[in-house]
Structure formats: C-alpha cells, structure tokens
Amino acid sequence: MKLVFKIFFFLFLPAFLSGCASLGKGMVEGFLEKQDETDTRVCEIWGKAFGGLAPFLDNKLGKMKVLMVHGVGDHLPGYSTQFVEKLARELDLPVMSAQKKNITLTSRIDSNKNLGNLSVVRFLSKDKQKELMFYELTWSAITAKQKEVLAYDNSGEYSFRRAEINDLMKKFSNDTGPDPIIYLGESREDILVSFAQAFCWMIKSDWQELPDGVSQACSFNDDTLAKNLAVDQYAFVSHSLGSRITIDGLQRIASLIDKRDVDFRETLKHKTIPIYMMSNQLPMLQLGRALPEVNNQKSSYCRPGGENYEKRMLASTPIIAFSDPNDLLSYAIPSGFVDKYLDSRLCTDVTNININVAKIINAFNFGKVANPLDAHIGYDTDERVIALIAKGIGNSWTAKKVNERCNWVETID
C-alpha cells in the first residue's frame, strides 16, 4: 500500500468507520479503481523549443554522452537502470553493451580518496548507426561515513518505540535530510571534485578506451579532451541536490577555466550542454549561499559583441526544470533567478515544466491528495518526462504523448 494511503487510513479511517460501519472492502476497492480510470495529470511547459537527445544520436564524428547525478539519500551503482532503459526504448536503441564499465573516482591530489563510482553503459540502434553513452555518477559514498552518526536512530533499540508510519518516515528523514547539510560543510569540495572527475571521464574516452574496474583520476590537461569535446555532444540529468551539484560543479570549472588547457577552454566556449533537472531545488538550495563570482552580466558574456563574450564558459546551458507542484521539495525557477544566482559565464536559459508525476486522488471527500514521496521520486519513470528528455518539444520528432498530453507556451527573447 502506498505511503499516502497508510497515513490516510491511520489518521482518518477509524473516525470514518465509527460513523459509517457499512463501509466495506468492495467500496474501498471500487474507490481505488475509479481513481485509475482517467489520467488527468497536468503537464505544462513554459520556455523555448528544445530538441532533446534524439538529434545527436547519429553524430558521425562523435558520440552523444549523458551524465546522471543523483540527489539526496544513499545510492548504489545501478540506481539509474530503470530510467536509462526507458530512455533507450524511447530513443529506439535496443542494443546495449553486455557489461557496464566502472571507475572508482579519486582525486589527482590524493589518490587514497574514494570519491564515488562512475558507471558507464553503451546503447546502440539495431543497425549500430546511432549511439548513446550513459554515465551514472554515484557520489553518496562521500557522505555515507558522516551519516553513520545517525545510524543508532535506525536500530531496533530506538525504532521499535515508534509507530510504524512514523518509523518509516524517520528512517527516510535520516537517509535524506543530512545530505544538504553535509554538502554545505567540508565534504562539498570532494563532491564537486567527484562531479568534475565524472565530467572529465565523460569527455576523455570513447567506449573502447574507457578503463574498467580501476581507481583512477582523470586530468583536464589531457590533449584528447579538447579533441573529443569538439565532436561529442553532452547532456546532464540530475535529481534534487544533484542539480545543485551540477550547477556548482560547472561554476567551479568556470572559476578555474583560465588555468585550463587553452584548446580545451576555447572549444568549451562553443558547446551547448543542457541540464535536465528532476525535482528541481535550486531556489531552496540557494538560501544562505553567497552569490556566484560573476552574476547579472549575461548580456556581456553571452551575446556576440558583448564586452566579456570571449570569457564565457559555454555557448549556452539550457536548464529544463521538471517540478511536480505536489513535490514538497521541488520548485520552479522564477524570473530573475538565473541572472542573480547563477554564474553569467554559463549563459543559462530556463524552461520550466510543471508536471504531475504523482497521481492526484479524491480521498473520500476529505480533499484531493497526492503522495508527496511519489511526487519527489517519480520523475525518472514518468513516460512524459522521459519523452521530453529524449525528443524535446517544438520539433518534428517530438513524441506523440508529449504533443497530446502537454500544454506548451513558447517564450521568446
């Protein structure tokens, strides 16, 4: 039974039954079946047209490469399996590598550090002409040690004293709540280095050259990076805190870009790298943080002829932000947020997608309700979210389900 129904019955059913003893099993089953009759979940899009991943799969000179960055909570390698398999089906890529490749990430400065795991899988079309390389970053090993301070609270000594629902919620809180706090502390730099290492490996190697089963650091000073960067296409998929990590990781690279290899720096300036953010939390995670090194200067850095145009990091960074209004931890990106709170050198544009990934039900006339947990974690299995990432909006290859079930309001400069 879904958590929301457990909570609902726990809180309300005894009082309801005391006034209506005739409520039987058949009525409850009928009620639940009625909720599944029609799917009226909202999908509203505000932003510019975007192409998704599909147009870049038959890149004859390079590859389409996607990096996924998870959010709060302990994750194990393989957490993205359901998402990437659905994505591959949407993109008509039925062939995949027999084995994944795994790299234990570490620092170039301290090779004894475990900065998480990078798992890589390869998908191809039946005729082998289209290819997607999917990189999964698992960084939670960095925070797991610090979260052990709360492990006692999940033990039988304490958990048996709680009511069942409260115990489930407390364990969920102990798993997810500490990560944003830890990220603001000493571990932040290690997490950002983990992201940078994953990005470096994504740029550095094609499938054949990728190492497997090693603990190894990647260097941005490698000559092959600029060559691959020029021909490959890249995208990020992130969830909750992972979106903050992705933005901070890119801003960290931007702050160091003058120290990078000249060819790499110049090539990066011409790249467009979209970020597909699920359960976007950028506004909340901005609270209490300093402003970026360069802000409110988008025109100067991003428009040809601008005073600082040659100092930009990327040609553009489209953000496609998915938010379920019933997700208690998700926020749309408001007007003006990008200019003030994101580094101008990223040249960011935002598409906000207001989408119900959790079903809304009428809870026996107590009011409409949606499971907030489903609303937070359901993005990566929602067929409309996957179709939008795969094929975008406002183009000839946009998925039929998106055209039929999503309302798009195009914005222009």
C-alpha positions in Angstrom: 0.0 0.0 0.0 1.3 3.4 -0.9 2.6 5.6 2.0 -0.1 8.2 1.5 -2.8 5.6 1.9 -1.1 4.2 5.0 -1.1 7.7 6.5 -4.6 8.4 5.4 -6.1 5.2 6.9 -4.0 5.6 10.0 -5.3 9.1 10.7 -8.8 9.1 9.4 -10.3 5.7 8.8 -11.1 4.8 12.5 -13.2 8.0 12.9 -14.8 7.5 9.5 -15.8 3.9 10.3 -17.3 4.9 13.7 -19.8 7.0 11.8 -20.4 4.6 8.9 -19.9 0.9 9.8 -21.2 -0.2 6.5 -18.0 0.8 4.6 -16.8 -2.5 3.2 -13.9 -3.9 1.2 -15.8 -3.7 -2.0 -16.5 0.0 -1.7 -12.8 0.7 -0.9 -11.7 -1.3 -3.9 -14.2 0.4 -6.1 -13.0 3.8 -5.0 -9.4 2.9 -5.8 -10.3 1.5 -9.2 -12.2 4.7 -10.0 -9.0 6.8 -9.4 -7.3 4.9 -12.2 -9.9 5.4 -14.9 -8.5 8.5 -16.4 -5.1 10.2 -16.3 -5.7 13.9 -15.9 -2.3 14.8 -14.6 -1.0 18.2 -15.6 1.9 18.8 -18.0 2.6 22.5 -18.6 5.7 23.8 -20.3 7.0 27.4 -20.5 10.1 28.0 -22.5 11.9 27.8 -25.8 11.7 24.8 -28.1 14.4 22.2 -27.4 15.4 19.1 -29.3 16.2 16.6 -26.5 18.8 13.9 -27.1 17.4 12.4 -30.3 19.0 14.7 -32.9 22.5 13.9 -31.7 22.4 10.1 -31.8 23.6 9.7 -35.4 26.6 12.0 -34.9 29.0 10.6 -37.5 32.0 12.4 -36.0 31.4 11.9 -32.3 29.1 10.5 -29.6 26.1 11.5 -27.6 27.1 11.3 -23.9 24.8 11.8 -20.9 25.8 12.1 -17.2 23.3 11.4 -14.5 23.8 12.9 -11.0 21.7 11.6 -8.1 20.2 13.6 -5.3 19.8 13.1 -1.5 19.9 9.7 0.1 22.2 6.7 -0.1 22.5 5.3 -3.6 24.2 2.3 -5.0 25.6 1.9 -8.5 22.8 1.0 -10.9 20.2 3.4 -9.4 19.5 4.8 -12.8 18.8 1.4 -14.5 15.1 1.8 -14.9 15.4 5.4 -16.1 18.1 4.7 -18.7 16.3 1.5 -20.0 13.1 3.5 -20.5 15.1 6.3 -22.2 16.8 3.8 -24.5 13.4 2.4 -25.5 12.1 5.9 -26.2 15.1 6.6 -28.4 14.8 3.2 -30.2 18.2 1.9 -29.0 17.5 -1.8 -28.4 21.2 -2.9 -28.3 23.3 -2.4 -25.2 26.8 -3.4 -24.0 26.9 -6.8 -22.3 28.7 -5.3 -19.3 28.9 -1.9 -17.7 32.3 -0.3 -17.0 33.0 1.0 -13.6 35.6 3.5 -12.4 36.2 4.3 -8.7 36.7 8.1 -8.7 39.6 9.6 -6.9 41.4 12.9 -6.6 44.5 13.7 -8.6 45.9 15.3 -5.4 45.1 12.4 -3.0 44.7 9.0 -4.8 43.6 7.4 -1.5 40.3 9.3 -1.5 37.2 7.4 -2.6 35.0 10.0 -4.4 32.3 7.6 -5.5 31.7 5.5 -8.6 31.2 6.2 -12.3 29.3 3.5 -14.2 29.1 3.6 -18.0 26.8 1.7 -20.3 26.5 1.9 -24.1 23.3 1.8 -26.2 23.0 1.5 -30.0 20.3 1.3 -32.6 19.7 -2.1 -34.3 21.8 -1.0 -37.3 24.6 0.3 -35.0 24.4 3.7 -36.6 23.1 5.6 -33.5 24.8 5.5 -30.2 24.3 6.8 -26.6 26.9 6.5 -23.9 25.3 6.9 -20.4 27.4 7.8 -17.4 26.0 7.3 -13.9 27.7 9.2 -11.0 27.2 7.7 -7.5 28.7 10.2 -5.1 26.9 9.2 -1.9 29.9 7.2 -0.6 31.4 10.6 0.3 28.6 11.4 2.7 27.8 7.9 4.0 30.6 7.9 6.6 29.3 11.1 8.2 25.7 9.9 8.2 26.8 7.0 10.4 26.4 9.3 13.3 22.6 8.8 12.9 22.8 5.0 12.4 21.9 4.3 16.1 18.5 6.0 15.5 17.6 3.4 12.9 18.5 0.5 15.1 15.9 -1.7 16.8 16.8 -0.1 20.2 15.1 3.0 19.1 12.9 2.2 16.0 10.6 -0.2 17.8 9.4 2.6 20.1 7.9 4.4 17.1 4.6 3.8 15.4 5.1 2.0 12.1 4.4 5.0 9.8 6.5 7.3 11.9 9.4 4.8 11.9 9.3 4.7 8.1 9.2 8.5 7.9 12.1 8.8 10.4 14.3 6.4 8.5 13.6 8.3 5.3 14.5 11.5 7.0 17.7 10.1 8.5 18.7 8.9 5.0 17.9 12.1 3.0 17.9 15.0 5.4 21.7 15.1 6.3 23.0 15.3 2.7 22.2 19.0 2.0 23.7 19.9 5.5 26.8 17.8 4.8 27.1 19.4 1.3 27.4 22.8 3.0 30.3 21.6 5.0 33.8 20.1 4.4 32.5 17.4 2.0 31.3 19.9 -0.6 34.7 20.2 -2.2 35.0 16.4 -2.5 31.5 16.1 -4.1 32.4 18.8 -6.6 35.7 17.1 -7.4 33.7 13.9 -7.9 31.4 15.7 -10.4 34.5 17.2 -12.2 36.1 13.8 -12.4 32.9 12.2 -13.9 32.7 15.1 -16.4 36.4 14.6 -17.3 36.0 10.9 -17.9 32.8 11.6 -20.0 34.8 13.9 -22.2 38.1 11.9 -22.3 37.2 8.5 -23.5 35.1 6.6 -26.0 33.8 3.1 -25.0 36.9 1.2 -26.2 39.4 3.4 -24.3 37.4 3.6 -21.0 39.2 1.7 -18.2 37.1 -0.7 -16.1 37.4 -1.9 -12.5 40.1 0.7 -11.6 40.5 3.5 -9.1 41.9 6.3 -11.3 41.9 10.1 -11.7 41.2 11.9 -14.9 43.1 15.1 -16.0 41.6 18.0 -17.8 45.1 18.7 -19.2 45.0 15.6 -21.4 45.2 16.5 -25.1 42.4 14.2 -26.0 39.8 16.2 -24.1 39.8 19.1 -26.4 39.6 16.8 -29.5 36.7 14.8 -28.1 35.0 18.0 -26.8 34.9 19.4 -30.3 32.9 16.5 -31.8 30.9 14.9 -29.0 27.6 16.1 -27.6 26.9 16.2 -23.9 23.9 16.5 -21.5 23.3 16.2 -17.8 20.3 14.6 -16.0 20.1 15.5 -12.3 17.7 15.0 -9.4 17.1 17.3 -6.4 20.5 18.0 -4.7 22.2 16.6 -7.8 21.1 19.7 -9.7 22.8 22.0 -7.3 25.9 19.8 -7.5 25.8 20.0 -11.3 25.5 23.8 -11.4 28.1 24.3 -8.7 30.4 21.9 -10.4 30.1 23.8 -13.7 30.6 27.1 -11.9 33.7 25.7 -10.1 35.1 24.8 -13.5 34.2 28.3 -14.8 36.1 29.8 -11.9 39.2 27.8 -12.9 38.9 28.0 -16.6 41.7 30.4 -17.1 44.0 27.8 -15.7 42.8 25.1 -18.2 44.4 24.0 -21.4 43.9 26.7 -24.0 42.4 24.4 -26.6 40.0 22.9 -24.1 38.9 26.3 -22.9 38.3 27.6 -26.4 36.5 24.5 -27.5 34.2 24.6 -24.5 33.1 28.1 -25.3 31.3 26.8 -28.4 29.4 24.0 -26.7 25.7 23.9 -25.6 25.2 21.4 -22.7 21.6 21.1 -21.5 20.8 20.1 -17.9 17.5 18.2 -17.4 16.7 18.8 -13.7 14.2 16.5 -12.0 12.6 17.7 -8.7 14.4 21.0 -9.1 15.6 22.5 -5.8 17.8 25.4 -6.9 15.8 28.2 -5.2 15.7 26.4 -1.8 19.4 25.3 -2.0 20.4 28.9 -2.8 19.3 30.0 0.7 22.2 31.2 2.8 24.7 30.9 0.0 27.0 33.6 -1.4 26.3 34.9 -4.9 28.4 33.5 -7.7 31.7 35.1 -8.7 30.1 36.6 -11.9 26.4 37.4 -11.9 23.9 39.8 -13.6 26.1 40.0 -16.7 24.5 37.6 -19.1 24.4 40.1 -22.0 28.1 40.9 -21.5 29.2 37.3 -21.6 26.6 35.6 -23.8 25.8 37.9 -26.7 28.2 38.2 -29.6 29.9 41.5 -29.3 29.5 41.7 -25.6 32.3 43.1 -23.5 33.2 39.7 -22.0 31.9 37.4 -24.7 35.3 35.7 -25.1 35.3 35.0 -21.4 32.2 32.8 -21.4 32.4 29.2 -20.3 29.8 27.7 -22.6 27.8 28.9 -25.6 24.7 28.1 -23.7 23.4 26.0 -20.8 19.7 25.3 -21.3 18.1 24.2 -18.0 14.9 22.1 -18.4 13.4 22.1 -14.9 10.8 19.5 -14.0 8.7 20.2 -10.9 5.6 18.5 -9.6 3.6 21.0 -7.5 2.9 18.2 -5.1 6.5 17.5 -4.5 7.2 19.2 -1.2 10.9 19.6 -2.1 10.6 20.9 -5.7 10.5 24.5 -7.0 10.1 26.2 -10.4 12.8 28.6 -11.3 11.4 32.1 -11.0 12.0 35.0 -13.3 15.3 36.8 -12.5 16.7 33.8 -10.5 19.2 32.9 -13.3 20.7 36.4 -13.6 21.2 36.9 -9.9 22.1 33.4 -8.6 23.8 31.5 -11.5 27.1 32.3 -13.0 26.7 34.5 -16.0 29.5 32.6 -17.8 27.2 29.6 -18.1 24.8 31.5 -20.4 21.8 29.9 -18.9 18.2 29.8 -20.3 15.4 28.1 -18.4 12.4 26.0 -19.5 10.0 25.3 -16.6 7.9 22.2 -16.8 5.1 21.9 -14.3 4.2 18.2 -14.3 2.2 15.9 -12.1 4.3 12.7 -11.8 2.2 11.5 -8.8 -1.5 10.7 -9.2 -4.0 13.0 -7.5 -6.9 11.3 -5.9 -10.1 12.4 -4.1 -9.6 10.9 -0.6 -13.2 10.1 0.4 -14.2 13.8 0.2 -11.5 14.8 2.7 -9.9 16.7 -0.2 -7.6 15.9 -3.1 -4.3 14.4 -2.2 -1.1 13.2 -3.9 1.6 11.1 -2.3 4.5 13.6 -1.8 7.1 10.8 -1.9 5.8 9.7 -5.3 5.9 13.3 -6.4 9.5 13.6 -5.4 10.9 10.4 -6.8 8.6 9.6 -9.7 10.2 11.8 -12.4 12.7 9.3 -13.8 9.9 6.7 -14.5 7.3 9.1 -15.9 6.8 8.5 -19.6 6.3 12.2 -20.4 9.4 13.3 -18.6 11.4 10.6 -20.4 9.9 11.5 -23.8 10.7 15.2 -23.2 14.4 14.4 -22.4 14.6 12.1 -25.4 12.8 14.1 -28.0 12.1 17.6 -26.6 9.3 19.9 -27.6 8.5 22.1 -30.6 10.1 20.0 -33.3 9.1 17.4 -35.9 10.3 14.4 -33.7 8.6 15.4 -30.5 6.8 12.4 -29.0 3.1 12.0 -29.7 2.4 11.6 -26.0 4.0 15.0 -25.3 2.1 16.7 -28.1 -1.2 15.2 -26.8 -0.7 15.5 -23.1 1.4 18.6 -22.5 0.5 22.2 -23.0 3.4 24.3 -24.3 3.7 28.1 -24.0 6.7 29.1 -26.2 8.7 32.0 -24.9 10.9 34.3 -26.9 13.7 36.9 -26.1 
